[in-house]
Amino acid sequence: MQVLQRFLLAMCCGVLAAVPAMALAFPDKPVQLIVPYAAGGLTDNLARIVAPALSARWGQPVVIDNRNGGGTSIGTAAAARAPGDGYTLLLTAFGYIGNPLLMKNLPYDPAALVPVTIVADAPSVLFVSARLPVNTVPELIAYAKANPKGVVFASSGNGSSPHIAAELLASLTGIDIVHVPYRGNGPALNDLLGGQVQAMFDSAASMSYVRAGRLKALGVASDAPVARMPEVVPIARSGVPQLAGFAAGGWFGFFLPSKTSAELQQRIYADLRAVLETPEVRAALERAGVEPRLMTQPEFAAYLRAEHDRWAPVIRERRIQLD
């Protein structure tokens, strides 16, 4: 009997010891990182900064899967349907909160995804073509009012944060705009540089084109000047009373299928945090034109709720829809 008891005790100890070992074994195969935006855009660029560092930490490839289209709903739906085993992550942006407001027939349940952590945020800059005869926000408004067809704004997609920011500007100032959605940030920026469109809200990464004389930066959508571009006046301080307090920008964050265990969520959050806190990754994010930022899961969830409440009235007022 004592021999049997010792045997059973040893078996129990072995099982208990195996639990943390199994947790530590994750991942033991490649991890898929879904980006519901086109390759070459800002979200994709951020994924390509974080993925190699995460891969090095995990000792497994982190494979980026660009599934753009449908206002990010195609890639987001794929992530929402994925198993909760940690091997599918989603890096997305405004579409996560925008789609439930913009789409009548959402192809996934938003509750099927859980926020893990924010990566960065970026106050938007209002850029215009170098060919447009305006140099300030008041001049842009005057130009739009003098031209019945309005100003042609590009964006990275219908319902994207650059689109919503342009609609907010139009709503507050009473100007007309023509919105031209593109399949990602890159194609939109190319046409702005080429003069096919006239204006666009984008990240600070495009300031290089201002310094090269190919674009003009009329203002930054923040309450205060941004340290990396002190020469760009906040739109809220542009002298247009209706724009006092104007703020808009992008955020970028990681999500997992909500059926992922709490323990695995915490493991992935801890690894993401460790990677995002390294000087190399922070510097690369800053070079990409965003501000590195970290939040705990509860903080990120609260932030998303606040963003939803902030933009829902704009979307309703402007009657913006994706389907």
Backbone bond lengths (Angstrom), bond angles and torsions (degrees), N, CA, C in turn:
res aa  C-N    CA-C-N  psi(-1)  N-CA   C-N-CA  omega(-1)  CA-C   N-CA-C  phi
1 M - - - 1.469 - - 1.526 110.65 -
2 Q 1.345 117.05 -42.82 1.451 120.32 179.63 1.518 111.68 -63.01
3 V 1.333 115.53 -37.67 1.470 120.04 177.75 1.509 110.29 -62.16
4 L 1.367 116.73 -44.27 1.459 121.78 179.56 1.527 110.56 -63.86
5 Q 1.337 117.33 -41.57 1.455 120.66 179.66 1.525 111.17 -62.57
6 R 1.362 114.13 -42.84 1.464 117.66 178.74 1.525 110.69 -63.35
7 F 1.331 116.82 -38.12 1.464 122.26 179.36 1.537 111.06 -63.25
8 L 1.355 115.45 -46.93 1.462 120.09 -179.63 1.528 110.90 -65.84
9 L 1.341 115.90 -38.43 1.455 119.61 178.47 1.524 110.63 -63.50
10 A 1.337 115.87 -42.11 1.464 120.25 178.42 1.521 111.47 -63.35
11 M 1.340 116.37 -39.20 1.465 121.16 179.43 1.530 109.89 -64.24
12 C 1.331 116.56 -44.30 1.465 120.43 -179.88 1.525 110.81 -62.55
13 C 1.312 115.76 -43.37 1.461 119.62 179.41 1.522 111.28 -62.65
14 G 1.339 115.55 -38.30 1.461 120.47 179.24 1.504 111.76 -64.64
15 V 1.347 116.85 -41.66 1.465 120.89 179.15 1.516 110.40 -64.64
16 L 1.349 116.14 -45.24 1.457 119.95 -179.69 1.524 111.20 -62.91
17 A 1.323 115.67 -39.31 1.461 118.99 179.75 1.517 111.36 -67.55
18 A 1.345 116.78 -26.73 1.460 120.24 -177.00 1.515 112.26 -75.70
19 V 1.348 118.25 -21.85 1.458 120.38 -175.77 1.518 111.66 -62.95
20 P 1.354 119.27 -54.55 1.456 117.51 177.47 1.508 112.56 -64.94
21 A 1.333 116.98 -31.25 1.464 119.35 178.74 1.521 110.63 -62.93
22 M 1.354 116.46 -40.43 1.464 119.95 178.08 1.520 110.15 -65.17
23 A 1.347 117.10 -39.90 1.463 120.48 179.27 1.523 110.72 -63.01
24 L 1.340 114.22 -41.74 1.459 118.76 -179.49 1.520 111.77 -69.30
25 A 1.313 117.90 -20.44 1.464 120.86 -177.67 1.520 112.12 -73.14
26 F 1.344 117.63 -17.90 1.465 119.45 179.41 1.515 110.25 -70.65
27 P 1.316 117.80 134.18 1.461 127.43 -6.75 1.519 110.92 -93.52
28 D 1.311 116.47 150.70 1.454 119.91 176.64 1.530 111.41 -114.37
29 K 1.343 116.35 18.79 1.459 122.55 175.64 1.530 107.26 -159.43
30 P 1.329 118.50 169.30 1.464 120.67 -178.49 1.532 112.44 -57.76
31 V 1.330 115.13 147.87 1.458 123.35 178.95 1.524 108.65 -109.30
32 Q 1.324 116.16 135.57 1.464 121.95 179.47 1.531 109.40 -93.67
33 L 1.324 115.37 129.01 1.458 121.28 175.63 1.528 108.07 -114.32
34 I 1.325 115.96 105.21 1.465 120.96 -179.18 1.523 109.77 -82.37
35 V 1.322 115.32 129.42 1.465 122.63 174.49 1.529 106.18 -119.55
36 P 1.333 118.73 111.52 1.465 120.04 -175.32 1.520 113.77 -83.08
37 Y 1.312 116.00 32.18 1.452 123.82 178.49 1.525 109.16 -130.53
38 A 1.328 115.74 161.59 1.462 120.75 -178.46 1.525 111.26 -67.83
39 A 1.319 115.58 152.05 1.463 121.03 174.04 1.526 108.94 -62.26
40 G 1.330 115.47 142.08 1.453 120.53 178.56 1.511 114.07 95.23
41 G 1.333 117.91 -14.01 1.453 121.23 176.98 1.518 111.35 -81.13
42 L 1.323 116.35 175.95 1.458 120.51 -174.53 1.525 112.13 -64.36
43 T 1.340 117.54 -44.94 1.471 119.28 -179.54 1.523 110.26 -61.50
44 D 1.327 116.36 -41.54 1.465 120.55 177.58 1.531 110.84 -62.70
45 N 1.329 116.72 -41.46 1.464 119.97 179.07 1.526 111.20 -61.13
46 L 1.330 116.70 -40.30 1.460 119.92 179.21 1.524 110.99 -66.84
47 A 1.338 115.94 -38.22 1.464 119.55 177.31 1.522 110.45 -60.85
48 R 1.319 116.51 -38.37 1.471 120.84 -177.94 1.526 112.61 -76.68
49 I 1.321 117.06 -11.48 1.466 121.13 170.63 1.530 110.27 -84.27
50 V 1.336 115.67 -45.51 1.464 120.23 -174.01 1.526 112.05 -77.79
51 A 1.335 117.77 -39.01 1.467 120.89 -173.34 1.529 113.69 -56.77
52 P 1.338 120.42 -47.89 1.470 118.72 -179.77 1.524 113.16 -62.38
53 A 1.341 116.48 -36.93 1.468 119.28 179.36 1.522 110.50 -68.64
54 L 1.316 116.46 -38.91 1.462 120.29 178.41 1.526 109.90 -68.52
55 S 1.306 117.01 -38.58 1.459 121.77 177.59 1.529 111.13 -61.70
56 A 1.328 116.08 -42.13 1.465 120.05 178.91 1.525 110.94 -64.22
57 R 1.307 116.86 -37.47 1.465 120.14 179.73 1.520 111.10 -69.87
58 W 1.328 116.68 -37.36 1.458 121.39 -175.85 1.517 113.46 -88.54
59 G 1.314 116.99 -18.86 1.461 119.12 -176.47 1.520 112.89 70.97
60 Q 1.330 116.61 20.68 1.459 122.77 178.34 1.523 108.80 -138.89
61 P 1.335 117.50 148.31 1.467 119.13 177.60 1.521 111.50 -62.75
62 V 1.329 116.26 139.76 1.466 122.56 169.45 1.524 105.66 -109.48
63 V 1.309 115.80 106.69 1.464 122.37 -170.37 1.524 110.09 -95.32
64 I 1.315 117.00 121.35 1.464 121.48 -179.96 1.524 109.65 -81.37
65 D 1.318 115.43 130.42 1.459 123.06 -178.67 1.521 108.23 -121.72
66 N 1.339 116.73 100.07 1.466 121.21 178.68 1.525 109.44 -78.72
67 R 1.328 115.70 114.23 1.465 120.75 177.27 1.520 108.17 -125.68
68 N 1.329 115.28 73.34 1.450 119.38 -178.01 1.527 110.77 -84.06
69 G 1.323 114.74 168.69 1.457 120.58 179.90 1.503 111.49 114.08
70 G 1.327 114.85 157.39 1.460 120.42 178.16 1.505 112.73 64.26
71 G 1.360 117.18 30.83 1.459 118.74 -179.00 1.511 112.50 60.71
72 T 1.296 117.65 36.70 1.481 127.88 -177.77 1.522 112.56 77.53
73 S 1.339 118.12 -0.87 1.470 119.28 -175.36 1.521 112.96 -70.72
74 I 1.340 117.47 -27.37 1.469 119.99 -178.39 1.530 110.27 -66.75
75 G 1.320 116.14 -52.37 1.461 119.25 179.80 1.517 112.65 -67.92
76 T 1.336 116.15 -37.83 1.463 119.48 179.93 1.523 110.62 -65.06
77 A 1.333 116.69 -39.92 1.466 120.43 178.28 1.526 110.96 -63.41
78 A 1.328 116.97 -38.90 1.465 120.43 178.56 1.525 110.62 -62.22
79 A 1.321 116.54 -41.34 1.468 120.02 178.55 1.529 110.95 -68.27
80 A 1.331 116.54 -38.68 1.463 120.49 -179.16 1.528 111.52 -64.87
81 R 1.335 116.98 -30.33 1.468 120.83 -178.22 1.522 112.67 -87.97
82 A 1.325 117.82 -8.22 1.461 121.52 -174.20 1.534 110.91 -70.64
83 P 1.331 117.18 155.01 1.471 120.24 175.97 1.524 110.86 -61.91
84 G 1.297 116.51 153.81 1.456 120.90 178.61 1.510 111.91 -89.62
85 D 1.334 115.66 52.35 1.464 119.64 -176.79 1.526 112.72 -107.68
86 G 1.332 116.22 5.96 1.460 119.78 178.44 1.507 114.55 85.73
87 Y 1.324 117.83 -5.93 1.464 120.25 -175.00 1.527 113.08 -91.98
88 T 1.335 117.16 4.87 1.459 121.61 172.72 1.519 108.56 -132.97
89 L 1.324 115.89 118.87 1.453 122.53 175.61 1.522 108.40 -115.79
90 L 1.314 115.76 157.96 1.456 122.51 177.04 1.518 108.57 -124.83
91 L 1.330 116.28 128.98 1.467 120.97 170.72 1.519 106.80 -113.27
92 T 1.305 116.15 113.47 1.458 119.39 -175.97 1.515 110.13 -138.81
93 A 1.337 114.61 -175.17 1.457 120.25 -175.77 1.524 109.39 -138.99
94 F 1.323 117.00 -134.79 1.460 121.49 -171.35 1.524 113.66 -56.74
95 G 1.321 117.44 -28.78 1.459 119.90 -178.05 1.511 113.90 -55.66
96 Y 1.324 117.54 -27.43 1.466 120.00 -178.72 1.526 111.46 -61.48
97 I 1.344 116.85 -42.74 1.462 118.88 177.87 1.520 111.83 -91.52
98 G 1.345 116.02 -25.17 1.452 119.47 -176.90 1.514 114.06 -73.78
99 N 1.331 116.61 -40.97 1.470 119.44 -174.44 1.529 114.11 -58.30
100 P 1.334 119.90 -44.37 1.469 118.44 178.19 1.529 113.02 -60.91
101 L 1.345 117.09 -24.57 1.456 121.39 178.26 1.521 112.07 -87.08
102 L 1.330 116.21 -26.87 1.457 121.73 -171.73 1.525 114.40 -97.76
103 M 1.336 117.01 -22.67 1.452 120.88 -172.20 1.523 111.64 -114.09
104 K 1.321 116.30 130.75 1.458 120.97 176.63 1.528 111.36 -76.65
105 N 1.323 115.31 -33.44 1.468 120.19 -176.49 1.525 109.47 -119.45
106 L 1.310 115.61 72.77 1.460 120.86 -178.67 1.531 109.14 -67.74
107 P 1.346 118.45 126.65 1.467 120.19 -175.44 1.525 114.89 -81.58
108 Y 1.298 118.02 16.61 1.459 121.36 177.66 1.518 108.32 -156.62
109 D 1.302 115.86 163.36 1.462 122.22 176.99 1.534 108.37 -93.63
110 P 1.334 118.76 116.94 1.469 119.62 179.66 1.527 112.69 -53.84
111 A 1.336 116.87 -29.15 1.465 119.94 179.89 1.523 112.54 -69.80
112 A 1.348 116.69 -10.04 1.463 120.46 178.94 1.529 111.94 -77.06
113 L 1.328 116.64 -4.10 1.460 121.15 178.97 1.525 109.47 -123.32
114 V 1.314 115.85 146.49 1.458 121.55 179.22 1.531 108.85 -124.43
115 P 1.338 118.26 134.15 1.466 120.46 178.00 1.522 111.39 -70.36
116 V 1.323 115.46 140.43 1.467 121.13 179.41 1.524 110.05 -106.13
117 T 1.326 116.71 -61.61 1.458 120.01 175.89 1.510 109.87 -162.43
118 I 1.310 115.41 152.16 1.455 120.82 171.78 1.532 108.10 -78.43
119 V 1.316 116.13 150.93 1.463 121.78 178.79 1.522 110.33 -101.40
120 A 1.331 114.50 -46.25 1.460 120.10 -175.67 1.520 108.80 -165.28
121 D 1.321 115.30 164.70 1.449 119.45 168.15 1.528 107.94 -134.15
122 A 1.326 115.26 169.48 1.459 119.16 -174.13 1.521 110.11 -155.58
123 P 1.334 117.46 109.34 1.460 118.12 173.49 1.521 109.45 -61.17
124 S 1.320 116.17 135.82 1.462 120.55 -176.46 1.529 111.12 -76.19
125 V 1.312 115.08 148.01 1.458 122.51 174.54 1.522 107.74 -109.91
126 L 1.314 116.63 136.77 1.462 121.48 176.99 1.524 108.16 -87.56
127 F 1.324 115.42 106.60 1.462 121.98 178.70 1.523 109.85 -101.84
128 V 1.324 115.82 146.63 1.459 120.31 171.71 1.522 108.41 -131.46
129 S 1.321 114.49 159.82 1.458 121.03 177.67 1.530 109.97 -60.47
130 A 1.321 116.01 143.86 1.464 120.21 177.08 1.522 111.07 -62.33
131 R 1.347 117.10 -19.88 1.468 121.00 -178.98 1.521 112.64 -82.28
132 L 1.330 117.89 -15.05 1.451 120.75 -177.04 1.535 109.19 -76.53
133 P 1.342 117.95 129.57 1.479 120.77 -174.04 1.530 113.57 -80.02
134 V 1.319 116.66 52.79 1.472 121.51 176.88 1.519 108.46 -138.41
135 N 1.342 115.60 150.63 1.464 120.04 -179.83 1.524 113.22 -131.45
136 T 1.326 117.10 -4.74 1.454 121.37 179.80 1.522 109.25 -139.27
137 V 1.324 116.04 165.84 1.468 120.36 177.25 1.531 111.27 -63.41
138 P 1.345 119.77 -45.35 1.471 118.42 176.40 1.531 112.86 -57.85
139 E 1.334 117.20 -37.63 1.459 119.78 178.41 1.525 111.40 -67.14
140 L 1.337 116.75 -35.95 1.466 119.93 177.37 1.525 110.62 -64.48
141 I 1.327 116.42 -42.16 1.464 120.28 179.61 1.529 110.70 -64.35
142 A 1.323 115.69 -42.77 1.466 119.67 178.40 1.521 110.62 -63.51
143 Y 1.318 115.94 -41.16 1.476 120.14 179.10 1.524 110.21 -62.37
144 A 1.334 117.55 -43.63 1.459 121.18 -179.02 1.521 111.30 -63.91
145 K 1.330 116.73 -38.92 1.461 119.88 -179.50 1.527 111.95 -72.45
146 A 1.331 115.82 -24.98 1.466 119.49 179.18 1.524 112.45 -85.42
147 N 1.325 116.35 -11.40 1.466 120.99 -179.51 1.526 108.65 -117.75
148 P 1.338 116.66 106.68 1.476 120.68 -174.41 1.520 114.74 -54.68
149 K 1.317 118.00 -29.01 1.465 120.27 -178.57 1.525 112.24 -78.36
150 G 1.347 116.74 -9.63 1.449 119.52 177.67 1.520 113.41 79.41
151 V 1.312 115.26 -177.43 1.457 122.95 179.82 1.525 108.75 -95.69
152 V 1.336 116.77 136.54 1.459 121.76 -178.65 1.527 109.13 -88.51
153 F 1.325 115.68 111.63 1.464 122.27 179.96 1.523 110.14 -101.51
154 A 1.321 116.22 129.56 1.464 121.26 171.71 1.523 109.09 -91.28
155 S 1.326 115.88 159.20 1.463 120.35 172.68 1.518 108.92 -151.54
156 S 1.317 115.54 169.09 1.463 121.01 179.22 1.517 112.12 -79.72
157 G 1.325 117.65 5.31 1.460 120.70 177.24 1.509 111.59 153.16
158 N 1.299 116.35 153.99 1.451 120.78 177.83 1.528 109.89 -62.26
159 G 1.330 116.58 128.30 1.449 120.38 -178.27 1.515 114.70 82.68
160 S 1.329 118.07 3.14 1.465 121.34 177.98 1.526 109.59 -75.29
161 S 1.320 116.77 167.22 1.465 119.32 -179.39 1.533 112.33 -62.61
162 P 1.364 120.79 -38.14 1.465 118.76 174.86 1.534 112.73 -62.45
163 H 1.332 116.36 -35.81 1.468 119.58 176.98 1.525 110.33 -65.23
164 I 1.326 117.30 -48.01 1.458 120.66 -177.68 1.529 110.59 -63.24
165 A 1.332 117.06 -37.60 1.464 120.33 178.51 1.523 110.69 -63.39
166 A 1.326 117.29 -41.28 1.469 120.90 178.38 1.523 110.81 -64.92
167 E 1.326 116.16 -39.94 1.466 119.84 178.62 1.533 110.80 -66.19
168 L 1.318 117.43 -36.82 1.467 120.93 177.79 1.525 110.01 -65.10
169 L 1.327 116.91 -43.27 1.463 120.97 178.28 1.525 110.27 -60.01
170 A 1.329 116.55 -45.05 1.464 120.95 179.65 1.514 111.54 -63.94
171 S 1.327 116.44 -42.36 1.458 121.11 -178.02 1.526 111.46 -63.93
172 L 1.325 117.00 -42.37 1.459 120.70 -176.27 1.518 112.84 -73.43
173 T 1.330 116.68 -31.91 1.470 120.11 -174.69 1.523 113.48 -101.67
174 G 1.325 117.37 -10.46 1.458 120.37 178.67 1.510 114.76 76.54
175 I 1.338 117.45 20.23 1.465 119.52 178.62 1.526 110.04 -93.39
176 D 1.321 115.12 161.81 1.460 120.87 174.32 1.519 109.36 -96.38
177 I 1.318 115.59 139.05 1.467 119.79 173.94 1.520 109.06 -128.94
178 V 1.304 115.01 155.00 1.462 122.16 171.20 1.519 106.34 -110.57
179 H 1.320 116.45 118.39 1.463 120.11 -177.58 1.520 110.20 -94.38
180 V 1.332 116.28 128.32 1.462 122.29 177.19 1.525 107.88 -118.64
181 P 1.336 117.84 104.06 1.473 120.05 -179.84 1.522 111.42 -81.82
182 Y 1.315 116.57 142.31 1.469 122.94 176.37 1.517 109.15 -118.72
183 R 1.310 115.36 166.40 1.462 120.53 177.55 1.529 109.61 -89.18
184 G 1.321 114.65 63.19 1.453 119.47 178.69 1.512 112.19 120.81
185 N 1.330 114.71 163.18 1.450 122.58 -177.13 1.528 112.64 -66.70
186 G 1.341 116.50 -40.68 1.465 120.58 -175.21 1.510 113.61 -58.70
187 P 1.338 119.43 -53.43 1.468 120.39 179.75 1.524 112.64 -61.07
188 A 1.335 116.91 -36.54 1.471 120.25 179.16 1.525 110.32 -64.35
189 L 1.326 116.09 -44.36 1.459 120.44 -179.65 1.523 111.12 -64.91
190 N 1.315 116.62 -38.94 1.470 119.75 178.47 1.517 111.85 -59.41
191 D 1.327 116.81 -41.78 1.464 119.53 -179.83 1.524 111.84 -73.67
192 L 1.329 117.32 -29.85 1.465 119.44 174.32 1.530 109.67 -65.93
193 L 1.320 116.55 -42.95 1.459 120.75 177.64 1.526 111.38 -63.54
194 G 1.324 115.89 -34.95 1.456 120.46 -179.36 1.515 114.14 -81.37
195 G 1.340 117.54 -8.46 1.448 120.74 179.07 1.510 114.94 84.97
196 Q 1.343 117.84 5.71 1.466 119.87 178.32 1.525 111.77 -71.12
197 V 1.331 117.18 -26.49 1.463 123.25 172.43 1.519 107.30 -125.28
198 Q 1.333 116.67 166.84 1.459 119.12 -169.94 1.521 115.20 -107.16
199 A 1.311 117.97 -26.67 1.466 119.32 -173.76 1.519 110.23 -151.13
200 M 1.331 114.54 162.27 1.468 119.48 -179.38 1.527 109.17 -170.44
201 F 1.316 116.51 139.25 1.454 121.05 168.84 1.525 107.97 -87.58
202 D 1.332 116.34 129.38 1.463 120.65 -177.29 1.525 108.42 -149.02
203 S 1.319 115.15 175.62 1.466 119.98 -178.25 1.526 110.64 -80.69
204 A 1.329 114.54 172.45 1.467 120.99 179.77 1.519 112.57 -65.15
205 A 1.333 117.79 -13.65 1.463 120.18 179.10 1.523 111.63 -58.91
206 S 1.327 117.05 -27.43 1.471 120.12 -177.75 1.528 112.64 -83.71
207 M 1.329 117.84 2.37 1.461 120.12 176.45 1.525 111.89 -62.59
208 S 1.317 117.26 -23.13 1.473 119.62 178.03 1.525 111.01 -60.24
209 Y 1.341 116.39 -32.55 1.470 120.16 179.30 1.526 110.79 -74.14
210 V 1.329 117.32 -27.21 1.459 120.58 175.08 1.521 109.22 -68.28
211 R 1.316 115.73 -45.16 1.468 119.73 -179.12 1.522 111.73 -66.24
212 A 1.347 115.84 -25.18 1.469 120.36 177.34 1.527 112.24 -87.25
213 G 1.332 116.94 -1.03 1.451 120.85 178.47 1.512 115.20 80.80
214 R 1.334 117.18 14.04 1.463 120.19 -176.15 1.526 112.97 -97.24
215 L 1.338 117.09 -17.04 1.455 122.89 175.72 1.525 108.95 -138.94
216 K 1.326 115.20 165.87 1.460 121.18 171.30 1.528 108.02 -119.12
217 A 1.321 116.51 141.19 1.466 121.87 175.46 1.526 107.68 -105.69
218 L 1.333 116.63 112.51 1.462 120.05 -176.38 1.522 112.67 -87.16
219 G 1.320 117.32 -25.71 1.457 119.46 -178.75 1.507 111.77 177.97
220 V 1.320 115.29 161.48 1.454 121.36 177.44 1.526 108.17 -111.20
221 A 1.314 115.94 138.65 1.470 121.46 -174.62 1.519 111.35 -85.13
222 S 1.316 115.98 64.08 1.462 122.00 177.51 1.520 108.56 -142.16
223 D 1.335 115.67 162.26 1.464 119.97 -178.32 1.528 112.59 -72.82
224 A 1.323 116.45 -23.75 1.463 120.99 -176.13 1.528 109.15 -135.14
225 P 1.326 117.67 160.48 1.463 120.24 177.41 1.527 111.43 -58.39
226 V 1.319 116.06 150.20 1.454 122.33 178.89 1.522 108.31 -97.93
227 A 1.316 116.70 131.25 1.464 121.77 -171.58 1.520 112.72 -56.32
228 R 1.318 117.43 -37.84 1.465 119.16 -175.19 1.524 112.74 -76.04
229 M 1.345 118.00 -12.83 1.473 120.93 178.67 1.531 109.25 -143.74
230 P 1.335 116.43 65.14 1.466 120.63 -176.28 1.522 113.66 -62.83
231 E 1.335 115.99 -18.62 1.461 119.45 -178.91 1.522 113.08 -76.50
232 V 1.338 117.58 -12.24 1.462 121.60 -177.89 1.528 108.89 -94.36
233 V 1.316 116.04 119.68 1.467 121.87 -176.50 1.527 110.55 -73.77
234 P 1.332 119.19 135.84 1.464 120.34 173.14 1.533 110.64 -59.37
235 I 1.308 116.88 135.57 1.466 120.69 178.95 1.523 109.93 -57.93
236 A 1.328 116.60 -34.44 1.466 120.99 179.45 1.522 112.46 -63.41
237 R 1.340 117.16 -18.98 1.461 121.76 -179.26 1.527 111.59 -113.16
238 S 1.320 116.66 23.45 1.466 121.13 -175.25 1.518 113.40 -82.63
239 G 1.327 117.53 -2.19 1.449 120.07 -179.99 1.514 114.21 92.42
240 V 1.338 117.10 4.66 1.461 121.72 177.28 1.529 107.20 -100.62
241 P 1.323 118.24 110.21 1.473 120.17 -174.04 1.526 113.86 -55.32
242 Q 1.331 117.09 -37.32 1.473 120.14 -177.87 1.519 112.57 -64.87
243 L 1.337 117.10 -18.97 1.458 120.89 -175.28 1.534 112.82 -100.54
244 A 1.319 116.73 7.75 1.465 118.90 176.24 1.527 108.89 -60.62
245 G 1.319 116.29 126.76 1.465 120.48 -178.01 1.514 114.11 85.46
246 F 1.337 118.00 4.06 1.470 120.42 -179.10 1.526 110.26 -63.04
247 A 1.312 115.74 126.38 1.466 121.33 179.17 1.518 108.67 -147.25
248 A 1.300 115.94 136.24 1.469 121.58 177.87 1.516 107.70 -159.61
249 G 1.302 114.95 154.24 1.458 118.04 179.40 1.504 111.19 175.28
250 G 1.298 114.59 -178.39 1.449 120.14 -178.81 1.515 111.68 -108.40
251 W 1.306 115.48 154.49 1.462 121.93 170.41 1.524 106.68 -132.39
252 F 1.303 116.57 157.93 1.462 121.91 -175.42 1.522 108.15 -139.89
253 G 1.333 116.42 127.90 1.453 118.37 -174.65 1.516 113.72 -148.38
254 F 1.333 114.61 160.27 1.460 122.45 179.42 1.525 110.86 -95.68
255 F 1.342 115.03 142.80 1.456 122.63 177.47 1.520 109.21 -133.89
256 L 1.330 114.85 157.96 1.461 122.66 175.92 1.526 108.72 -131.15
257 P 1.342 117.70 157.49 1.465 118.92 169.14 1.523 109.29 -56.07
258 S 1.328 117.15 135.54 1.464 120.32 -174.47 1.517 113.01 -66.66
259 K 1.343 117.30 -17.40 1.460 119.06 177.55 1.525 112.98 -78.76
260 T 1.324 117.20 -0.66 1.460 121.40 174.09 1.528 109.14 -65.08
261 S 1.312 117.44 134.52 1.464 120.65 -177.63 1.522 111.04 -60.42
262 A 1.320 115.69 151.35 1.458 120.86 179.53 1.529 111.27 -59.56
263 E 1.336 116.15 -37.59 1.469 120.08 179.80 1.524 111.48 -63.81
264 L 1.334 116.03 -41.86 1.464 119.66 -179.45 1.527 110.61 -72.80
265 Q 1.317 117.07 -35.92 1.464 119.70 174.69 1.524 110.53 -57.88
266 Q 1.324 116.23 -44.71 1.453 120.48 -179.36 1.524 111.75 -66.90
267 R 1.326 116.09 -37.09 1.474 119.26 177.93 1.525 109.75 -63.06
268 I 1.320 117.14 -46.00 1.461 120.60 -178.41 1.526 110.65 -68.35
269 Y 1.336 116.75 -39.43 1.462 119.93 176.42 1.532 110.56 -59.65
270 A 1.320 116.96 -45.22 1.468 120.92 -178.79 1.523 110.98 -62.65
271 D 1.336 116.89 -40.21 1.464 120.17 -179.92 1.524 111.06 -69.97
272 L 1.326 116.67 -40.30 1.464 119.70 176.77 1.522 110.16 -62.68
273 R 1.304 116.43 -44.25 1.466 120.29 179.79 1.526 111.09 -60.95
274 A 1.321 116.14 -43.28 1.465 120.04 179.66 1.526 111.10 -60.90
275 V 1.330 116.09 -41.08 1.467 121.01 179.91 1.530 110.84 -68.90
276 L 1.327 116.16 -44.70 1.464 120.64 -175.72 1.526 112.51 -71.01
277 E 1.326 117.04 -17.15 1.463 120.22 179.01 1.528 112.65 -89.44
278 T 1.324 117.99 -5.58 1.462 119.20 179.94 1.526 110.08 -72.22
279 P 1.322 117.89 142.16 1.471 120.68 -179.61 1.527 112.52 -57.61
280 E 1.333 116.60 -35.87 1.469 119.63 -177.45 1.526 111.66 -64.73
281 V 1.336 115.97 -45.31 1.467 119.52 -179.15 1.526 110.16 -69.74
282 R 1.315 117.94 -41.60 1.468 120.65 178.38 1.525 111.11 -59.61
283 A 1.329 116.32 -43.77 1.464 120.00 179.75 1.527 111.14 -64.32
284 A 1.325 116.45 -40.05 1.464 120.10 179.40 1.526 111.23 -66.06
285 L 1.328 117.38 -39.00 1.458 120.96 177.21 1.527 110.85 -63.89
286 E 1.309 116.36 -41.42 1.462 120.02 178.83 1.524 110.74 -64.41
287 R 1.334 117.28 -39.89 1.469 120.19 177.46 1.526 111.14 -63.58
288 A 1.331 116.17 -28.21 1.470 120.45 178.81 1.524 111.91 -76.71
289 G 1.331 117.60 -6.82 1.454 121.18 176.04 1.504 115.35 95.84
290 V 1.336 117.87 17.38 1.465 120.74 179.44 1.524 109.47 -121.28
291 E 1.321 114.95 165.81 1.462 121.28 178.12 1.521 108.86 -102.29
292 P 1.341 118.94 114.06 1.471 120.09 178.15 1.522 110.94 -56.36
293 R 1.316 115.78 138.56 1.463 119.93 -177.17 1.511 108.76 -153.48
294 L 1.315 117.17 140.45 1.453 122.24 178.53 1.519 110.22 -125.96
295 M 1.322 115.87 144.80 1.456 122.10 174.83 1.511 108.29 -140.47
296 T 1.314 116.01 151.46 1.454 119.78 170.19 1.526 107.99 -71.63
297 Q 1.338 116.55 168.91 1.458 118.95 178.84 1.529 112.27 -59.27
298 P 1.337 120.41 -46.95 1.468 119.53 177.84 1.523 113.04 -61.98
299 E 1.336 117.13 -38.66 1.465 120.26 178.50 1.521 111.34 -64.20
300 F 1.319 116.67 -42.58 1.464 120.85 -179.80 1.528 110.34 -65.61
301 A 1.321 117.01 -41.68 1.465 120.58 178.64 1.529 110.76 -61.40
302 A 1.334 117.29 -42.07 1.467 121.09 178.51 1.528 110.85 -65.75
303 Y 1.312 116.38 -39.58 1.468 121.47 178.11 1.521 110.56 -61.00
304 L 1.325 117.28 -42.97 1.457 121.49 -179.77 1.528 111.49 -64.90
305 R 1.317 116.69 -38.69 1.466 119.68 176.94 1.528 110.94 -63.29
306 A 1.329 116.72 -40.94 1.463 120.79 179.19 1.525 111.31 -66.02
307 E 1.337 117.39 -40.26 1.463 121.27 177.50 1.526 111.04 -63.48
308 H 1.319 116.31 -41.42 1.469 120.86 176.92 1.527 110.21 -58.04
309 D 1.326 116.60 -48.82 1.455 120.59 -177.90 1.527 112.16 -66.66
310 R 1.315 116.30 -27.73 1.464 120.64 -178.64 1.519 112.50 -74.66
311 W 1.332 116.30 -40.51 1.468 119.81 -172.30 1.524 114.05 -97.32
312 A 1.314 117.85 -16.62 1.470 119.81 -179.58 1.525 112.47 -56.49
313 P 1.343 119.90 -43.77 1.465 118.71 179.73 1.529 113.12 -63.16
314 V 1.349 117.20 -36.63 1.467 120.40 179.30 1.526 110.38 -64.48
315 I 1.310 116.28 -44.36 1.466 120.84 -178.90 1.525 110.76 -64.43
316 R 1.328 116.37 -40.38 1.471 119.41 178.93 1.528 110.98 -67.70
317 E 1.328 116.43 -44.67 1.463 120.17 -177.01 1.524 111.68 -63.59
318 R 1.335 116.64 -41.28 1.459 120.88 -178.29 1.515 112.81 -85.67
319 R 1.344 116.16 -1.96 1.466 122.92 177.63 1.532 111.69 53.50
320 I 1.317 114.72 48.22 1.468 120.97 -179.74 1.517 109.19 -86.27
321 Q 1.316 116.72 128.59 1.446 121.88 178.81 1.515 110.13 -139.63
322 L 1.326 115.23 154.02 1.463 120.67 176.13 1.513 112.57 -102.30
323 D 1.331 118.88 -19.19 1.445 120.41 178.64 1.524 110.09 -143.47
